[in-house]
Amino acid sequence: MFEDIIHFIRSMYGEDSIIPLHAPYFFGNEKKYLNECIDSTFVSSIGGYVDEFEERIAHYIGSKYAVATTNGTSALHISLLIANVEENDEVITQSFTFVATSNAISYCGARPIFIDVDRDTLGLSPVALRVFLETNTTFKNNKCINNVTGRVIKACLPMHTYGQPCRVDEIRDICFKYNIFLIEDCAESLGSFYKNQHTGTFGKIGIMSFNGNKIITSGGGGCIFTDDEELAKKAKHLTTTSKVPHKWEYTHDMTGYNYRMPNLNAALLVAQLENLDNFVLKKRKLALAYSDFFINTPYAFMNEPENSKSNYWLNLIILGSKSQRDLFLNKTNINGVMTRPIWTLMHKLSMFKDSQCGTLTNSEWLAQRVVCLPSSVII
Ligand SMILES: *Cc1c(COP(=O)(O)O)cnc(C)c1O
């Protein structure tokens, strides 16, 4: 059976050599804009492509403001800072995520609390979130206090895993009730909509990544988006060394960061963004082909959850057991078809092993069974 899957993937990609998990594709204006950028000499922290990108992505997402950053991790870091997450605060997130989500919480001196995901979305479960808050917290002086640690739970950071939208409207309502600041990690979900609204626009802030493996890439890059003008200004200020605007004076009014996206990366990204709709279309076509194929197998292909339109950034199947998963990983990778398990769950990593957790039944179940399949756009 695994041979049939390998054969099917090879036939789709028409490839005899190694099939990567996710490769970027440059067939638009990338070289043109990069050349223009180099010719202008404005390759670094000042230049028109950054402004152009911020305007275009904000428009695409349906968000009022966007601030481009060096990568998705720095976008997460700044988002938590402007959410007022401070030393010893706590932030709720998923154990089933990429390490950057949790690292950004640590950068602020705060601690993550890991809550379970839903099996059908792979994203933070609103039920698990509500149960955790109801059993472990007290709401006092408009603050959500953790009964176990006595610390304030300041923010909640769900992630739209592999591009599949989570139940973020329900999460938003719970966060509102407990005065918890909602930031959505949309690093993987550019082009994914929930109830016809782009992911990342339910919370106060959304972040994205444009790393080489994401749906569009700037080589390295990220962005923060929000409808709140104050937050957008703060994000811009903090990512640009907190410099006070002046014709020539160099004055900085707080400890800022050099997290701005270079113009060279933005030039590449503007060209990539022009092809985003095309990429999403092709990725959805690929997902449909996988879905049709796996119907006739014992393995469950992950279709987009209810009420959502997914970008299908990474396609995945759920195998029957960990041993079957390991066999599949071995067989496919030996045969040059790159497949990958999910990330080691955050609460199992040495730096987060003492973190507080809710019940993580679904996360543990999925971690043993999920395998990501080659998902590059087929032109
Ligand atoms: C890629 C990714 C990030 C980090 O983005 P970088 O640009 O690599 O720093 C954060 N969160 C998730 C879920 C990601 O997949």
The ligand as an SDF file (V2000), in Angstrom:
LIG
                    3D

 15 15  0  0  0  0  0  0  0  0999 V2000
    7.3590   29.2870   10.4170 C   0  0  0  0  0  0  0  0  0  0  0  0
    6.6630   29.4730   11.6880 C   0  0  0  0  0  0  0  0  0  0  0  0
    6.9980   30.5000   12.5940 C   0  0  0  0  0  0  0  0  0  0  0  0
    8.2350   31.3130   12.5370 C   0  0  0  0  0  0  0  0  0  0  0  0
    8.5270   31.9460   11.4160 O   0  0  0  0  0  0  0  0  0  0  0  0
   10.0380   32.3180   11.0150 P   0  0  0  0  0  0  0  0  0  0  0  0
    9.8100   33.2750    9.9140 O   0  0  0  0  0  0  0  0  0  0  0  0
   10.7020   31.0500   10.5940 O   0  0  0  0  0  0  0  0  0  0  0  0
   10.6870   32.9600   12.1950 O   0  0  0  0  0  0  0  0  0  0  0  0
    6.1920   30.6870   13.7040 C   0  0  0  0  0  0  0  0  0  0  0  0
    5.1410   29.9050   13.9500 N   0  0  0  0  0  0  0  0  0  0  0  0
    4.8180   28.8940   13.1460 C   0  0  0  0  0  0  0  0  0  0  0  0
    3.6310   28.0760   13.4710 C   0  0  0  0  0  0  0  0  0  0  0  0
    5.5690   28.6190   11.9900 C   0  0  0  0  0  0  0  0  0  0  0  0
    5.2290   27.6030   11.2110 O   0  0  0  0  0  0  0  0  0  0  0  0
  1  2  1  0
  2  3  1  0
  2 14  2  0
  3  4  1  0
  3 10  2  0
  4  5  1  0
  5  6  1  0
  6  7  2  0
  6  8  1  0
  6  9  1  0
 10 11  1  0
 11 12  2  0
 12 13  1  0
 12 14  1  0
 14 15  1  0
M  END
$$$$
